[in-house]
Amino acid sequence: MLDYSTLKIIWWLLVGVLLVGFAIMDGHDMGVGTLLPFVGKSDLERRVVINTVGPHWEGNQVWFITGGGAIFAAWPLVYATAFSGFYWAMLVVLWALFFRPVGFDYRSKIHNATWRSTWDWGLFIGGAVPPLIFGVAFGNLLQGVPFQFDNYLVSTYTGSFWQLLNPFALLAGVVSSAMITMHGGTYLAHRTEGVIQARAIKGAIGAAIIMVLAFVAAGVWLQSIDGYRISSVIDPAALPDPLSKTVVREAGAWMANYGRQPLIWLLPALGVAGALLAAGLLLARHTLSAFVASSLALVGVIGTAGASMFPFIMPSSSMPAASLTVWDSVSSHLSLGIMFWATLIFMPLIVLYTSWAYRVMRGKVTAAFIKEHEHAAY
């Protein structure tokens, strides 16, 4: 079995892979939902838009469920602390997600304009709200979350829902929302044609520009935010104990990893270059290549957040020593080892069946297809 310290790093990487997979796969579904009321001007056009993601959105939820499960299993202290501290924010996400299954399944069951319009806006909420909240959550992680532990490692959150909506966190929310909208628009451009494709391209390019500007602004702002640094000696192989270290807050601490490992600069560069390249490829109507470039942009943005914070996962602003890190918030050596081998078996299966499903359902979704399958299509 791999040693404990190596498994801790591996699971930090695997959770990152799952978050990226969620952003790429479920993200384009949400991005399409966000654009739905704006790129589809008639009921027929909106049905075209919905059916580009209709066959896949449920399967893509696997990434969301697996990501949450991995955090629960690999980082139990992070799961418990985050889901209690961000309780109302997580409920907002769940309430928004409720619109997706009922919206997809019931939207076209009744031939009534008000009924269908209501569910269209429900799908918009289910697509637009979660990325915004997730971005706000990451913005708060970078500033530190007000929680502390007692001697029994029972966490106490001292903040409120409204404190989460601070200026930097809202800017991070703009980055996330624009990123997912860009990704959804790029996918929609690949699966549609004509006027719907033209509107999708316009929306994706606009979102890409907003994402790049907000991402660069957040990076500049981050340099003046007090980051976190472990000031005591850490034993990577030690049993998890988040109260065994000392942590200091200092301006520019989140940039320290870039000084130690200059190659990390490739991640923010990938975020910016991927978005701009996707926009350029969309203008040239190279939609599949644009989707790949958009996916790389997501890797760059999410990777930038993870690399900046490493080894911190959930820093504490009210009790810095209680900050949760890669080294002291994990499950046991045995648990990480078993989950690692299980992941090596099942992750390729998920990728294979997802690839097969997209290959089978490839091609353009057209108005003629919707008319031909009036009672079978979403």
C-alpha positions as CSV (number, residue, x, y, z in Angstrom):
1,M,0.0,0.0,0.0
2,L,1.1,3.5,-0.7
3,D,2.4,5.5,2.3
4,Y,0.1,7.9,4.2
5,S,1.7,11.1,3.0
6,T,1.6,10.1,-0.6
7,L,-2.1,9.1,-0.4
8,K,-2.9,12.5,1.1
9,I,-1.5,14.2,-1.9
10,I,-3.1,11.8,-4.3
11,W,-6.5,12.4,-2.8
12,W,-6.0,16.2,-3.0
13,L,-5.4,15.7,-6.7
14,L,-8.3,13.2,-7.1
15,V,-10.8,15.6,-5.5
16,G,-9.5,18.3,-7.8
17,V,-10.0,16.0,-10.8
18,L,-13.6,15.3,-9.6
19,L,-14.3,19.0,-9.2
20,V,-12.9,19.7,-12.7
21,G,-14.9,16.7,-14.1
22,F,-18.1,18.1,-12.5
23,A,-17.4,21.6,-13.9
24,I,-16.8,20.3,-17.4
25,M,-19.6,17.7,-17.6
26,D,-22.4,19.0,-15.4
27,G,-21.1,22.6,-16.0
28,H,-22.1,22.6,-19.7
29,D,-25.5,21.4,-18.8
30,M,-25.9,24.3,-16.3
31,G,-24.4,26.7,-18.8
32,V,-27.0,25.7,-21.4
33,G,-29.7,26.2,-18.8
34,T,-28.4,29.6,-18.0
35,L,-28.6,30.6,-21.7
36,L,-32.0,28.9,-22.4
37,P,-34.3,31.9,-22.1
38,F,-32.0,34.1,-24.2
39,V,-30.9,31.9,-27.1
40,G,-34.4,30.3,-27.6
41,K,-36.9,32.9,-28.7
42,S,-39.8,30.5,-29.4
43,D,-41.0,27.2,-27.9
44,L,-39.6,25.2,-30.7
45,E,-36.1,26.8,-30.3
46,R,-36.1,26.3,-26.6
47,R,-37.0,22.6,-27.1
48,V,-34.0,22.4,-29.4
49,V,-31.8,23.9,-26.7
50,I,-33.1,21.6,-24.0
51,N,-32.6,18.5,-26.1
52,T,-28.9,19.2,-26.6
53,V,-28.4,18.2,-23.0
54,G,-31.6,16.3,-22.2
55,P,-30.1,12.8,-22.8
56,H,-27.0,13.4,-20.7
57,W,-27.7,15.7,-17.8
58,E,-28.7,12.9,-15.4
59,G,-25.6,10.9,-16.2
60,N,-23.5,14.0,-15.7
61,Q,-24.8,14.3,-12.1
62,V,-22.5,11.4,-11.3
63,W,-19.6,13.8,-11.2
64,F,-21.5,16.0,-8.7
65,I,-22.5,13.1,-6.5
66,T,-19.0,11.5,-6.7
67,G,-17.3,14.8,-5.8
68,G,-19.5,15.2,-2.7
69,G,-18.9,11.6,-1.7
70,A,-15.2,11.9,-2.2
71,I,-15.0,14.9,0.1
72,F,-17.1,13.1,2.7
73,A,-14.9,10.0,2.6
74,A,-11.5,11.5,2.1
75,W,-11.9,14.8,4.0
76,P,-14.5,14.1,6.7
77,L,-13.6,17.2,8.8
78,V,-13.9,19.4,5.7
79,Y,-17.2,17.9,4.8
80,A,-18.6,18.4,8.3
81,T,-17.3,21.9,8.8
82,A,-18.1,23.2,5.3
83,F,-21.6,21.7,5.1
84,S,-22.5,23.2,8.5
85,G,-20.9,26.5,8.0
86,F,-22.2,26.9,4.4
87,Y,-25.6,25.3,5.4
88,W,-27.9,27.9,3.9
89,A,-25.8,28.4,0.8
90,M,-25.9,24.6,0.2
91,L,-29.6,24.6,0.7
92,V,-30.0,27.4,-1.9
93,V,-28.0,25.2,-4.3
94,L,-30.2,22.2,-3.6
95,W,-33.4,24.2,-4.0
96,A,-32.1,25.5,-7.3
97,L,-31.2,22.0,-8.5
98,F,-34.7,20.8,-7.7
99,F,-35.9,22.7,-10.8
100,R,-33.7,20.6,-13.1
101,P,-35.3,17.1,-13.0
102,V,-38.9,18.3,-12.9
103,G,-38.1,21.0,-15.5
104,F,-36.6,18.5,-18.0
105,D,-39.3,15.9,-17.4
106,Y,-42.5,18.0,-17.2
107,R,-41.7,21.1,-19.2
108,S,-43.1,19.8,-22.6
109,K,-45.8,17.5,-21.2
110,I,-48.5,20.2,-21.4
111,H,-49.1,22.4,-24.5
112,N,-49.5,25.6,-22.5
113,A,-47.3,28.7,-23.0
114,T,-47.4,29.8,-19.4
115,W,-46.6,26.3,-18.1
116,R,-43.6,25.9,-20.5
117,S,-42.3,29.4,-19.9
118,T,-42.4,28.9,-16.1
119,W,-40.3,25.7,-16.4
120,D,-37.9,27.4,-18.8
121,W,-37.1,30.0,-16.1
122,G,-36.9,27.1,-13.6
123,L,-34.2,25.5,-15.7
124,F,-32.5,28.9,-15.9
125,I,-32.5,29.0,-12.1
126,G,-31.2,25.4,-11.8
127,G,-28.4,26.3,-14.2
128,A,-27.4,29.8,-13.1
129,V,-27.6,29.6,-9.3
130,P,-25.3,26.7,-8.4
131,P,-22.2,28.0,-10.3
132,L,-22.7,31.4,-8.7
133,I,-22.9,29.9,-5.2
134,F,-19.9,27.6,-5.8
135,G,-17.9,30.6,-6.9
136,V,-18.9,32.6,-3.9
137,A,-17.9,29.7,-1.7
138,F,-14.4,29.5,-3.2
139,G,-14.1,33.3,-2.8
140,N,-14.8,32.8,0.9
141,L,-12.4,30.0,1.3
142,L,-9.6,32.2,-0.1
143,Q,-10.4,34.8,2.6
144,G,-10.9,32.3,5.4
145,V,-14.1,31.0,7.0
146,P,-15.1,32.0,10.5
147,F,-15.1,28.6,12.3
148,Q,-13.2,27.1,15.3
149,F,-12.8,23.7,17.0
150,D,-13.1,22.8,20.7
151,N,-10.9,20.2,22.3
152,Y,-13.2,17.5,21.0
153,L,-12.9,18.8,17.4
154,V,-16.5,19.9,17.4
155,S,-16.7,22.9,15.0
156,T,-18.5,26.1,15.6
157,Y,-19.3,28.5,12.7
158,T,-19.6,32.1,13.8
159,G,-20.5,33.7,10.5
160,S,-23.8,34.2,8.7
161,F,-25.2,33.7,5.2
162,W,-25.1,37.4,4.4
163,Q,-21.4,37.6,5.4
164,L,-20.7,35.2,2.6
165,L,-21.8,37.8,0.1
166,N,-18.8,40.0,0.4
167,P,-17.3,41.9,-2.6
168,F,-14.4,39.5,-3.3
169,A,-16.6,36.4,-3.0
170,L,-19.1,38.0,-5.3
171,L,-16.3,38.6,-7.8
172,A,-15.3,35.0,-7.6
173,G,-19.0,34.2,-8.2
174,V,-18.9,36.2,-11.4
175,V,-15.8,34.2,-12.5
176,S,-17.6,30.9,-11.9
177,S,-20.9,32.0,-13.4
178,A,-19.3,33.4,-16.5
179,M,-17.0,30.4,-16.9
180,I,-19.9,27.9,-16.8
181,T,-22.0,30.1,-19.1
182,M,-19.1,30.2,-21.6
183,H,-18.8,26.5,-21.4
184,G,-22.5,25.9,-21.9
185,G,-22.6,28.3,-24.8
186,T,-19.7,26.6,-26.5
187,Y,-21.4,23.2,-26.2
188,L,-24.7,24.6,-27.4
189,A,-22.9,26.1,-30.4
190,H,-21.5,22.6,-31.2
191,R,-24.9,20.9,-31.0
192,T,-27.1,23.4,-32.8
193,E,-27.2,25.3,-36.1
194,G,-28.6,28.5,-37.7
195,V,-29.9,31.3,-35.5
196,I,-29.7,29.3,-32.2
197,Q,-26.0,28.6,-32.9
198,A,-25.4,32.3,-33.7
199,R,-27.0,33.4,-30.4
200,A,-25.1,30.7,-28.5
201,I,-21.8,31.9,-30.0
202,K,-22.5,35.5,-29.1
203,G,-23.4,34.5,-25.5
204,A,-20.4,32.3,-25.1
205,I,-18.0,34.9,-26.4
206,G,-19.5,37.6,-24.1
207,A,-19.2,35.2,-21.1
208,A,-15.6,34.4,-22.0
209,I,-14.7,38.1,-22.0
210,I,-16.4,38.7,-18.7
211,M,-14.7,35.6,-17.2
212,V,-11.2,36.7,-18.3
213,L,-11.7,40.2,-17.0
214,A,-13.1,39.0,-13.6
215,F,-10.5,36.3,-13.3
216,V,-7.6,38.7,-13.8
217,A,-9.2,41.2,-11.4
218,A,-9.6,38.5,-8.8
219,G,-6.0,37.5,-9.2
220,V,-4.8,41.1,-8.7
221,W,-7.1,41.5,-5.7
222,L,-5.9,38.2,-4.2
223,Q,-2.4,39.6,-3.8
224,S,-3.6,42.1,-1.2
225,I,-5.7,39.6,0.7
226,D,-4.3,38.1,3.8
227,G,-3.5,34.5,3.0
228,Y,-2.4,31.7,5.3
229,R,0.9,30.0,6.1
230,I,1.8,27.1,8.3
231,S,4.6,28.4,10.6
232,S,5.2,25.2,12.5
233,V,6.9,21.9,11.4
234,I,4.5,19.5,9.7
235,D,4.8,15.7,9.6
236,P,3.0,14.7,6.4
237,A,2.7,11.1,7.6
238,A,1.2,12.0,11.0
239,L,-2.3,11.1,12.1
240,P,-4.8,13.9,11.4
241,D,-5.0,16.6,14.1
242,P,-5.9,20.1,12.9
243,L,-5.0,21.7,16.2
244,S,-1.4,20.5,16.3
245,K,0.0,23.2,14.1
246,T,0.4,27.0,14.2
247,V,-0.8,29.2,11.3
248,V,-0.1,32.8,10.6
249,R,-2.0,35.2,8.3
250,E,0.0,37.5,6.0
251,A,-0.6,39.5,2.9
252,G,0.5,37.8,-0.3
253,A,0.7,34.3,1.3
254,W,-1.5,32.8,-1.4
255,M,1.2,33.8,-3.9
256,A,4.0,31.9,-2.2
257,N,3.5,28.7,-4.0
258,Y,4.0,30.5,-7.3
259,G,7.4,31.6,-6.1
260,R,8.4,28.1,-5.0
261,Q,7.1,26.4,-8.1
262,P,7.0,28.8,-11.1
263,L,5.4,26.2,-13.3
264,I,2.2,26.8,-11.4
265,W,1.8,30.0,-13.4
266,L,0.8,27.8,-16.3
267,L,-2.6,27.3,-14.5
268,P,-3.8,30.9,-14.5
269,A,-2.3,31.3,-18.0
270,L,-4.3,28.3,-19.1
271,G,-7.5,29.8,-17.6
272,V,-7.1,33.0,-19.6
273,A,-5.7,31.5,-22.8
274,G,-8.3,28.8,-22.9
275,A,-11.2,31.2,-22.7
276,L,-9.7,33.6,-25.3
277,L,-8.9,30.6,-27.6
278,A,-12.4,29.3,-27.2
279,A,-13.8,32.7,-28.2
280,G,-11.6,32.8,-31.3
281,L,-12.5,29.3,-32.3
282,L,-16.2,30.1,-32.0
283,L,-15.8,33.0,-34.3
284,A,-14.3,30.7,-36.8
285,R,-17.1,28.1,-36.2
286,H,-14.6,25.5,-35.0
287,T,-17.1,24.5,-32.3
288,L,-15.6,21.1,-31.1
289,S,-12.1,22.7,-30.7
290,A,-13.7,25.6,-28.9
291,F,-15.3,23.2,-26.4
292,V,-11.9,21.6,-25.8
293,A,-10.4,25.0,-25.2
294,S,-13.2,26.0,-22.9
295,S,-12.7,22.8,-20.9
296,L,-9.0,23.7,-20.6
297,A,-10.0,27.1,-19.3
298,L,-12.0,25.4,-16.5
299,V,-9.0,23.3,-15.6
300,G,-6.9,26.4,-15.4
301,V,-9.3,28.4,-13.2
302,I,-10.1,25.6,-10.8
303,G,-6.4,24.5,-10.7
304,T,-5.4,28.1,-9.9
305,A,-7.6,28.1,-6.8
306,G,-6.3,24.8,-5.6
307,A,-2.6,25.6,-6.3
308,S,-2.9,29.0,-4.6
309,M,-4.3,27.5,-1.4
310,F,-2.2,24.3,-1.1
311,P,-1.9,22.8,1.4
312,F,-4.9,24.6,2.9
313,I,-8.4,23.3,2.0
314,M,-10.5,25.3,4.4
315,P,-8.6,28.0,6.3
316,S,-10.2,29.5,9.5
317,S,-10.3,33.3,9.9
318,S,-11.4,33.2,13.6
319,M,-9.0,30.4,14.7
320,P,-6.2,30.1,12.1
321,A,-4.6,27.1,13.9
322,A,-7.8,25.2,13.3
323,S,-7.5,25.6,9.5
324,L,-8.0,22.4,7.7
325,T,-5.2,21.2,5.4
326,V,-4.3,18.3,3.1
327,W,-2.2,16.9,6.0
328,D,-4.6,17.0,9.0
329,S,-8.2,16.8,7.7
330,V,-8.1,13.4,6.0
331,S,-9.5,9.9,6.7
332,S,-7.3,7.0,7.9
333,H,-4.5,5.5,5.9
334,L,-6.6,2.3,5.3
335,S,-9.6,4.3,4.1
336,L,-7.6,6.4,1.7
337,G,-5.9,3.3,0.4
338,I,-9.1,1.3,-0.2
339,M,-10.8,4.3,-1.9
340,F,-7.7,4.9,-4.1
341,W,-7.9,1.4,-5.6
342,A,-11.7,1.6,-5.9
343,T,-11.2,4.9,-7.8
344,L,-8.7,3.3,-10.2
345,I,-11.3,0.7,-11.1
346,F,-14.5,2.7,-11.3
347,M,-13.2,6.1,-12.7
348,P,-12.2,4.6,-16.1
349,L,-15.7,2.9,-16.3
350,I,-17.4,6.2,-15.7
351,V,-15.3,7.9,-18.4
352,L,-15.9,5.0,-20.8
353,Y,-19.7,4.9,-20.5
354,T,-19.9,8.7,-20.6
355,S,-17.8,8.8,-23.8
356,W,-20.0,6.0,-25.3
357,A,-23.2,7.9,-24.5
358,Y,-21.9,11.1,-26.1
359,R,-20.8,9.3,-29.1
360,V,-24.1,7.6,-29.6
361,M,-26.0,10.9,-29.2
362,R,-23.6,13.1,-31.2
363,G,-24.8,15.3,-34.0
364,K,-26.9,18.4,-34.4
365,V,-30.2,18.9,-32.7
366,T,-32.6,20.6,-35.2
367,A,-36.1,21.9,-35.3
368,A,-37.0,19.2,-37.8
369,F,-35.8,16.5,-35.3
370,I,-38.1,18.0,-32.5
371,K,-41.1,18.1,-34.9
372,E,-40.5,14.5,-35.9
373,H,-40.2,13.4,-32.3
374,E,-42.8,15.7,-30.9
375,H,-44.0,13.3,-28.2
376,A,-40.6,11.7,-27.4
377,A,-38.3,14.7,-27.2
378,Y,-38.0,16.9,-24.1
